[in-house]
């Protein structure tokens, strides 16, 4: 056997379903195969066309899509595709269903047929190719091969039917309780009703006992309890970093090394919301607690559970970023995520859900670039936090969102000793974001601008200046930075600055008046008789700007009321709800503004999704003629709500708005 064939044999020996073949079969199989190279974007199998080859991914990745372009699965190294068009029973992943009713072991028939699905390489890929006749012969000798592929075919067909019968909104609204899968520490949400029993440890046991419990049950994370009350979690990372790395004794109590007071989710929490929390906090496990049982832990949700369930969501592509190392890879993943997000808004997902998905992707991109920068530059000399502001900070990224970010540095920062490091880190990240497709901020509100790299103390003093002596130009900066949210590094540094800024802004009447002036500066394009007023000339003739005349006004109004109430929330909907709860905005006003914001962002995202499909730059310029009658009425109502609130603000804060 040649070196090349022996290498293929060894590769197949480690992959299902070939790993169980006799050695003699494994030795002869490679000689029946060829190897082919496909470039990223190349179609390997087209829906509706005949296929008579089995493909095994040696390296790279191939997407399986239905005839409407919905991603059903991604096949990576060691995975196979194309098998079902050659195995008995029509209707599987490639067109036929291997092992369908009536086809028992040893009854394989050379039944080549058209594929139901399209397979496209999403990376430059090397594929092993086995002719259909050879596959049929192999299945005749080893029926387990057919049974293995039958299971895959049934799953992919079920996924296809599920996606065809449900909108993107249905997928995104799936709850933790719906997962029904465990993280290795219990079931995703139902440790009480159908999965493995949740494994917990008492806070008083030793780390040795906890490690033995992990090993015995095959889990990587344990909820730590006192009675039925959750007090912390212990992960294998905690054991490595806080026990082994620090040389602690095996008799150390778990309470000394656990992560106390962990963030939790409840069974009714959506998987999407849970994923946002994991992404935002850069964690991989969330305990599931039941409020009806006094907050007792009932399960453990792991990031791997979510990824397995949402393989066809943009969140899955965000996970790919953790492996990306080149600008081209990141640019491709970000582009794919945008295309998939466009599909979700087109299939009925809410604006909040789609904006959240886009935000997760951009957060993951920034986080990956920061990790790569730290690997290249070395560990940061002092603690820092990389924060996003503006729409990304509010978790409201759109298809046209540009960069808005900054650095919060420890007060131990020395410009002479540490300046070069953080300048290089910021340049790498902002350059990388631009190369991946997130355009630079036209106002240069980015960490690459030295003005937006400050110590926590300097940030606090800057916010104090904005608060106590709010000049109009300064307020333009201030309003964006009140949306500050950490995505990497020290959470405490960023959140302490933000808490301090909100606290100082709460009692600043002058700042409130300036923010109110900004909120009423651009009135909605609504005429005296509720007519939609369009622009008359230029590149955007006969269109209206959904952002300047509507979305931005709601964002500014929500920010103002949140600061008046001293609320640290950054999302527009959250701010409006919190302001109403605090009594600074009426409940009806909060509901009306939330509805108006949903209408406007929904129209904007659908408009931008269409532009994305056509290869056009995304903008907010919508022609009323392109809208249906109900959409135009909703748009008029939304603009009317905003105009009414603006009138109230002008009365409450009589500052000249021009």
C-alpha positions, 0 to 999 in steps of 0.5 A: 500500500502506498503512503498516500493510500495508507494515510487515507486508510488511517483517516477513515479508521477514525471516522464513522461509519468506517471505524467499525470495518474489518482491517482488510476492508479498510485496507482495500477501500482507499484504492476505490476512492479518488480525491478532489479539491473544491474551492469555497463557493463551489457547488458539489451537488445541485438539488434536482440533479443526479448524484452517484458518488459518496463524498467524505470531507477530508478537510474544509466544510460543506453546507447542506441547503434545501431548494429555498436556500435554507441551511440545514447542516454543515458537514466538516472534517470526517463527515459524509454527504451524497449517500442517500441518492445511492441507498434504498428508499427515496426521500433522504438527505441527498434525495433518497432515504437510506434504510426507509421502511421495507429496506432491511439489512443486505437489501441495498440496491443501486438506486441512483437518483436526483438530490433533494438538496444542494451541497456547497463548499463554504471553505476550500475543501479536500474531498474523498470520493467513493463511486456509487457502485463501490458504496452499494457493494460495501453496504451489501457486505456491511449493512451497518453502513446503511443503518448509519446513513439511514439515521442521518437521512431521517434527521436531515429530512426532519430538519428540512420539514421543520424549517419549511413548516416554521418561521424564523421567529419560531426557531428564535422563540424556542425556550430552554425547556424545549431543548430537552438536551443536557449539558452533561450536568443534567438536562437543558431545562428538564432535569425533573421530567425526562432527562438525567438527574441533575448532579449537584454538590454541597458547598461544604464538600472538598474539591477532591470530592467535587472532581470525583463527582465530575469524573463519575458522572462525566460532567464538566460543570456542577451547580453548588448548593446549600440545601435547595438553594443555588450558591455557585457553580464549579467548572473544570476550568475552575479546578484547573485555574483555581486549584491546580494552577494555584497549588491548592490542597485537595481538601479545599472547600468548594466554596472557596474556588467556585464561581459564586452567585452565577447568572441563571435562566429559567425554563421559559427563557428563550434559547436566543436570550440565553445565548445572548447572555452567554455571549455577553458574559463570555461564559459557557454554562448557565444554571436553570432554576425554577421559580416555582420551586423557590429558585432551586436548580433544575438543570444546566444549559451549556453553549454546546447544547445551544449550538447543536440546536441552532446549527442553522442560525446566525448564532452558529456562524458566530461560533465559527468566529472562535476558530477564524484566524484570517481576515478572509475567513472573518469577512466570509462568516460575517457576510454569511451571518448577515445573509442568514439574518436577512432570511430570518427577518424575511420569514417573520422574526421580530426586529429585536431578535434579528438585531440581537443576532447581528449584535452577537455576530459583531460582538463575537468578531470583536472578541475574536480579534482581541484574543488574536491581538493579545496572542500576538502582542502578549498579555495586557500589561494592565487590566482593560475592558473593550466596550461597544457603544451606539447601536451595537452597545444597545444590542440593536445592530443593523445591516448598516451599523458601523463601528463605535467602540472604546477602551476603559483602562485600569488606573494603573495604566502608564502612558509611557510604559503601556501606551504602545501596547494598547495603541497596537491592540486598538489598531489591530481590532479596528482594522480587523473589524473594517476588513471583516465588513464593519465600516469605520465610524465616520466620527472616529468614535473608535478605540483606535482614536486616542481620545477614546482610550482612557483610564476608568478615572479619566472616563469618570471625569469626562462623564462628569464634565459632560454632565455638569457643563454639557456643551452641544458638541460634547453632548453629541459624544456623551449620548453615544457613550451612555450606551457603553457595554463591555464585550471583552476584558474587565467587566467591572472596569466598564460597568463601574464607569457606566454606573458612575456616569448614569448616577451623575447624569440622573440629577443633571437638569442641564444635561437632560435639557440638552438631550431633550433638544437633540431628541426633538431636533429632527421631526418625523417626516409627517405633514399637517394632514398625516402625509408622508413627506419625502425628499425632493432631490438628490440621490434619495429623491422620493424617499424618507429617512427612517433613522433620522426622522424616527428611529434615532428620535426614539433611541434618544427619547429612551436614553433621556428618560432612562438617565432621568430615572437613573436606569443603567439598561442600554437597550431601547425597549428596556429603557422605556420599560424601566422609565415607565416603572420608575414613573418618569414616563407613562405606561401608555407612552412607553408602550406607544414608543416601543410599538413605534420603534418596532414598526420603524426598525422592522421596516428598516431591516426588511428594506436593508435585507432586500438591499443585501440580496441585491448587492446594494449598500444598506441605508435607511432611505425607504420609498413610501411607494414601495410599502403596502397600505397597512405599512404606510398607515403603521408608519404614519402612526409611528411618526405621529407617536414620536411627534407627540412625545417630542411636543411634550419634551419641548414643553418640559425642556424648553431649550432651543432645538436648532 
